[in-house]
Amino acid sequence: MNKYFEQNKYAGKDFIDLHFVLTRAYSIVASNLFFHEAKDDLKSPEHRLKLAKSAFRLIAVCEAIIGLVGEDEREKALAEVKDDVRPVDGDELMERFLEALLK
């Protein structure tokens, strides 16, 4: 199930602990994104490294949360999210629109 981390110190924690860790992790990512945008520091390798590290920590927490969910629910959720985040081309968008109109 884990795509990035075979060993994860957050795995097995309960939802309350993970909520605290998640809040901290996404706050750091958001802060780093804002700082980099405001300061235009994405040109600096050190700042890009810091941003990537904070994002990977967030992924580790998210993997631990996903690990608490049953396999069937994980697979269904992943399939739905993959569909949601997949870019839609113009032809497919028109197809969906016409299908919706003709229903």
N, C-alpha and C positions, 0 to 999 in steps of 0.2 A: 504494500500500500504506500509506503513512504517513497516518494520520488527523489528527494534530496538527502534525507538523513536516515541512515541505518540505525544510529544510536541517537536518542533524543531525550535529554533530561526532563522535558516536559511531558513525555508520554506517561500515561497512567495517573496523572494528576486529576483531581476532580474538577467539575465545571466551575466551581467558585474560584479555585486557585488559577485555573486557566483564564477566567474572566479578568482577573487582576493582571496576569502576565500579558494577555492579549491587549488590554487597554494601554499598558506601558509600551508594548512593542509597536502598536500602530501609531501611538503618539510620537514616538521617536522617528518613525518613517515620515509622518506628516511634517514634523518639524524640520527634518533634513531636507525634504522636498521644498518646503517654503524657503529655507535658508539658501539652498542652492539656486532657486529661481530668483530670489531677491538679490543675491550677491553675484549671480552669474558665475558661480564657482564650479559648475560642472566641467569646466575646462581643466580643473586641477585634478590630477590622478588621486591625490589623497582624499579629496572630497567625494569623488566618484566611488572610491573604495568604501568610504564611510556610509554612503547611501546604499550601496549594494549589501554591505554587512547588515545594516538595519533591516533591509527588506528580507534577507535570508533568515534573520532571527524571527521576523513575523511569520514567514513560511513555516519555520519549525514549530511555532505555537499553533498555527493553523493545522499542521499535520497531526499534532497531538489531539486537537479537538476532533478532527475527522476520525482519528483512531478510536474515539469513544462511541462512535456511531456504528451500527451493525453493517455488515458487508453489503447486504441487499440495498439498504438505504444509501450507502456510500456510492455504489455503482449507479443507482438511479439519479442521485444528485449530481454526480460527475457528468453523466450523459446530458442532463438538462443544462448544466452550466456550460459545457462545451458547445452546446447548441446556441445558448444565449450569447456567448462571447465570440462566436465565429463571425467573421465579417460577411456581410451579405452583398452580393454583386447586384447591379442594376436589373439584370434579367430575372434573377431570382426574386427580387423585391417586387417586380411587376407581376410575376407569377403568383406570389402570395397575395398580392392585392386583388388580382382577378379571382383567385379561389375564394377569398373572403367575400367578395361581391356576389359571387354566384352561389353561395351557400344558402 
